[in-house]
Amino acid sequence: MKKSVKAAVGAAMILVLAPGPARAESSEAGKAGADFGVGLLTVLTNVGYMPVKVVYAVLGGVTGSLAYGLTGGNREVADGVWVPSMGGDYVLSTDMMTGEEAVHFNGVRERPGHRATGSDDGIEGDSRERASGDSAF
């Protein structure tokens, strides 16, 4: 009987101390937990961010329309309000939350004859363009 107990304890020690898939699974579980945390943070942040962005865009749309009407149909003046307020990101992604992608609350207005690195839909330009000295304004 003592031999079987010793064998069982020895086998248990080998199983506990042996490296194997169980350790790989724990690192995968840690990554899955981190991904879940970032995803949850993204959802909770969007609960506050999205309504603020939509209200900002609606107010910008109304203000731009008033500017358009009060300036006698000057589209350039209206675009100065519409593009920044109605452009940009309406939803935050997990890449934005981890810093892998930039967040653009405002849209970027392109000036005639000047190449912008961003656009009114909030998509950032190529990093090579930014590194070469081109600016968004």
Secondary structure as the mmCIF struct_conf table of DSSP 4:
data_model
#
loop_
_struct_conf.conf_type_id
_struct_conf.id
_struct_conf.beg_label_comp_id
_struct_conf.beg_label_asym_id
_struct_conf.beg_label_seq_id
_struct_conf.end_label_comp_id
_struct_conf.end_label_asym_id
_struct_conf.end_label_seq_id
HELX_RH_AL_P HELX_RH_AL_P1 LYS A 2 LEU A 17
BEND BEND1 ALA A 18 ALA A 18
BEND BEND2 GLY A 20 GLY A 20
HELX_RH_AL_P HELX_RH_AL_P2 PRO A 21 LEU A 70
TURN_TY1_P TURN_TY1_P1 THR A 71 GLY A 72
BEND BEND3 GLY A 73 GLY A 73
HELX_RH_AL_P HELX_RH_AL_P3 ARG A 75 MET A 86
BEND BEND4 GLY A 88 GLY A 88
BEND BEND5 TYR A 90 VAL A 91
HELX_RH_AL_P HELX_RH_AL_P4 THR A 94 MET A 97
TURN_TY1_P TURN_TY1_P2 THR A 98 GLY A 99
BEND BEND6 GLU A 100 GLU A 101
BEND BEND7 PHE A 105 ASN A 106
HELX_LH_PP_P HELX_LH_PP_P1 ARG A 109 ARG A 111
TURN_TY1_P TURN_TY1_P3 PRO A 112 GLY A 113
BEND BEND8 THR A 117 THR A 117
STRN STRN1 GLY A 118 GLY A 118
TURN_TY1_P TURN_TY1_P4 ASP A 120 ASP A 121
STRN STRN2 GLU A 124 GLU A 124
HELX_RH_AL_P HELX_RH_AL_P5 SER A 127 ALA A 131
TURN_TY1_P TURN_TY1_P5 SER A 132 GLY A 133
#
